[in-house]
């Protein structure tokens, strides 16, 4: 994978008092550092840039989170989600996959941003988990960034994995396309952290995810985490259609189970490629050779474009059957799709707060 090397670092006044800020700065002795009062000062440097998103991905902005770190996954109205919570410890990602929604969602906030007030994050989590000790919280860190893309720089995992190890009613998922696991692989996680990889066929990784770890690198990292006692997750998301998609994705499933033992897999998700109308011109501009927009898409209730419903059903049915050959017990769920599609693929429709939550709770207790 391509490691992050910023061209410049911005530090605002609020971040300057935290030791984590200067730990990160020390890792880049040759990178210029600019002190600013607040973010608008840094944004003025991009005011006349014609490649705002590209330029922003070369800038590391160290600041503090002034709102809440911990939130319920927003999901999408009318679609089934998996009762997930998220920690927003950073925003944006330098891995720059062609289909990434962040390039559109964060167009006006394009820096690679890390929130250095980690003590506030831990205090907030401690408060939330203590208020309802009977509830099991399944928490991820990959909503607005890749969980591990910058972990060798921030070493966030070295803080958060031990924290979750000490909490009886919470589990952490680190979701990534990276293979940077050295920081946490030997920590005492006590079974409270899962490491999950987004996976695609090598040809899709090469064409649409070229700065990420290769499939073999991701699976090697998964095997090392498995050996260290971590449970493992996989996300086939986005699944991208092309003439040989079924053969190639089935080969990924085969390769996956060659490397990782089924009993150590906590869950697998399936999700077809989807995009907002605003993202389409950005993909065409920034990735003119990408073919991911070539297909039959239909607007859905959430405003996103998705493959036609029969195509999505075909994708999920095929992948579910292939995965279940290796592990009948593995929870396989659909990410952000409709009740009608769930019904046609599984023959039943889950209730988020009952069926899916209980399914994950049982799996994590194994």
N, C-alpha and C positions, 0 to 999 in steps of 0.2 A: 504494500500500500504506500501511498504518498504521505509522508509525514508533514505536519504543519510547520511552516517557517514563516512567521509574519514579516512583512516589510517594515512595519512600524507598529508600535504599541501606544495606545492612549490610556492614560490613567486619570480618572477624575478625582476630585477632592475627597469624595466619600470613601473611595477605595484606598487612598494613600495611607490610612491609619492601620490597615490590616497586614499582618505578616505574610499571608498567602500572596498578596500582591507582589511583594519583593522577592518571595521564593520563585515566582514565575519569571519575573524580570531577570533574575540571576541566571536563568537557563539560556538567555539570549544576550550575551554580553556585547554582541556586535549589531544588535537591532536598535535603531533609534527609539527613544522614549519621549513622549510629549505629555506634559501635565496639562490638564484642562479643568475648567470649573464644572462643566456639565456637557452632556452629549451634543447639544446644538453647535458647540464650537467645533467638534469633530465633523459633524455633518456638513458644515460649510466647505470643507475640503473636497467634498464629493458633489457640490452644487452644480458644477459644470462638466462633470464626467459623463461621457456617452456610454460608458461601460460600468455603471454604478454597482451592479451586483458583482461583477468580476473584481472590481477594485475593492469592494467591501470585504470580500473573502480573503484578502491579503492583509487585513488590519485586525489586530487583537485589541479589544476594548475591555479593560478591567474596571468594573464598577460594582455597585451593591444592588441587591434586590430590595426594592422599597415596598413592594407589595407582598403577597403571599407566595411562598415557594410551592406549597402543597395544594393540589386541586384535583377535583374529580375530572377524569377524562371527559372532554366535552361531548364526544360521540357525535351523532347526527340524528336529528329528529326524524322519527319514522323508520329508522334502521336499528338493527340489534347490535348493541355493543356488549363488552364482556366485563362490565363493572370494575373498571380499572381506575387507579389513581396515578397521578403524575407529579414528579418533582421537576420544576423548571429551574435547573441550576446553571444553565447556559442557553444561548440561542445561536442558531446558524451552524453551518458545517462546511468545512473546506473540501470534503470528499466530492461534492458537486455532481451528484447523479442527475442525469438529464431530466428525469421525471419528478424531481423533488419539489414538493409544494412550497418549501421554505423560500425558494428563490422568488416566488410571487408574493407569498405571505409577508416576507421580511424585506421586500424591495425598498421600503422607506426606512428600514433599520438594518442595513446590510452588513454591519460589522460581525466578526466572530466575537461574541460577548461571553465573558465568564463573570459570575457573581461571586465575589470573594468573601462575603459575610456568611461563611459556612456555619459559624456558631449560631447565628439566627435561624438558619435552616434546621439544625439539629434540635434547637429549643422548640421550634414550631412542631416538628414531627413528634417529639417527646410529649408535647401537650395533647396533640390529636390522638395518638395511640393510647395515652393514659386515660383519656375521657371515656373510652368505650373498650375496655380490655377484653370483652367477649367477642368483639368483632375482629375478623381477620382481614387485614388490608393487603391487597396485592398492588404493589407500587412499581412504576417504571420511571425511567429518566430520559426516554428517547422521544418526547413529543416535539421539541423544538431544536433538537440536536441529536447527533449520534452519541450514544452513551460513552463510547470509548475512543472516539476519533482523536481527542486531545488528552487522553488520560495520562500519557507519559509526561505531559507538560503540567497539568493541573494536579495529578495524583488524587483526584476526587474519590476514586474507588477505595483508596487506602483509608479514607475517613468514613465513608458511608457503609462499606461492607461490615466492618466491626460494629458500627452502630446498630445495623439491622440484626446482627448476630445476637445482640443483647435484648432484643425485643421479641417477646413470645407471640405477639399477635400481628406481626407484619413480615412480609417477604418482599424482596427487592428483585426486579428484573433489570439487568443491564443488556440493552438491545443495541446491536451494532452490526456494521459491515467491516469492522477493523479486526486486527489480530493482536492488539496490544493488551496482553493479559498479564504481563510480568509483574505489574504493580500489585496485583491482588491475588494471584492464583494460589499462593501459599498462605494466605491469611486464614484465621480460624473463623469461618463463616457460619458454622453450626447449622448448616442446611437452610439458612434463611435468605440466600441469594441464588438466583438462577441467572445464567448467562445465555442470551438468545441471539442467534444470528439470522439476519435476513439473507436468504439464499436465492440464487437464480442460476440458470445454466451459464457455463463459461462464456458463450458467445454474447449473452446479454451483459454479463459483467464487463467484458472487454469493450463493448460498444456503448453501453449506457452508464456504467459504473467504473470507469477506467482508473480512478484514483483510489479505489477501495482495495481491500485484500482480495486475492483470488479465491475461488471456491476451495481449492486445496488448502490454502492458508487459513481460511475460516474453519474448515473442518479439523485441521491439525490443532488449532487453538481450542476447539470444542472438545477434542479428545483429551487434551491436557487438563482442561477444566473438569472433565468427567473423572479423570484419574485423581484429581484433588478433592473429589467428593461433591462438586457442584452438580445440581440438576441443570439440564440443558433444554433450551427451547429453540424452535426454528420457525421462521416466518417466510412462507412463500408469498411474498407481497412486495411489489406488485407482480402478478403473473401476467406476462406479456404474450399476446398471441402472434404467431407467425406460422408458416406452413409446417414446420417440424417441431412445434412447441411441445406436443404430447410426448414424443420420443425423448426430447432433451430434458424436460422436467422430470420424467420418469427416471432417467439416468441420474439426475441429481438425487432423487429419493434413494436409489440403489447405492450410490456413493455414500450418502449420509449414513445409511444403516451398515455399511461396511466399516465405518469409523466409530460410530457412537452406539452404545448398547441401548436398546429400546427401553429398558427399565429405568434408565437415567434421564429419559426425555420427559420434561414436565408438561409441555404442550406444543402443538403445531398449529399455526394459523394459515388460512388461505385467503387471498384477496386479489381480485382482478385489478388491472391497471385502471385508474380513474384520474380525472383531472378537472380543474375548474376552467371555465371558458377563458378566464384571464391568464391562465398558465399557458394556454396553447400558443399564442404569439411569442411568448418568452422562450418556449422550447424551440420554436422555429428560428428565432433570432440567435440564441446562444448555442444551439446544437443543430445546425442546418443539415447535418448528415444523418440525424436520428430518424428511424423509421417507426417509432412507437405510436405516432399519430395516424398511421395507416391502418385502418380497421373500421369496423361498423360500431359506432358509438351512438348512444341515445341519452338525452338529458334526463336526469332522475330528480326525485323530489327534493333532494338537498342541493340542487343546482349543479352537481357534478356530472360530467360525461362518463358513462360506463359502457362496456361492451353490452350488446343486446342480451336480454335476460336468458334466452335459450343458450347462448354461448357461455354465459357465466355458469349456468347449471351444468353444462357439459364439462367445463373446466373443473369445477369443484367435485363433481361425481367421479371423474376420471382420477383426480389426485387423491381423493378420499379412499377409493378402492385400492390404489397402489400403496398408500401408506399403511392401510389396515392389514395388508399382507404381512407386514413386519411387526406390528404391535396393535392388537385389538384394544388394549387398555389405554392407549395414548389419546388424550383429549385433542380432537381436531375441530377447530371452530372457524367460522367465517368472520372476517374483519369487515365491518361496516357494509352489510348487505341486508336486503329486505326480508321480511317474514315469508314472502312468497317463495323466494329463492331457498331459504332454509327449509321450508316445507317440501319443496321438490327434491332437494338433495338428501335430506335426512328423514323425511316422512314425519317430522314434528317441528314445532317452533318453540325455542326456549324462551323462558322469562328471565331477563337479565339478573334480577335480584334473587332468583331462586335456583333455577337449573344450572346456569353457567357458574355462578358463585360457588355452589356446593360441589360442582365438578372439579373446579380448581382447588378448593379447600381440601378435598379428599386426595387429590394428586400430590399436593404439597406436603401432606402429612405422612406420605409413604416412607 
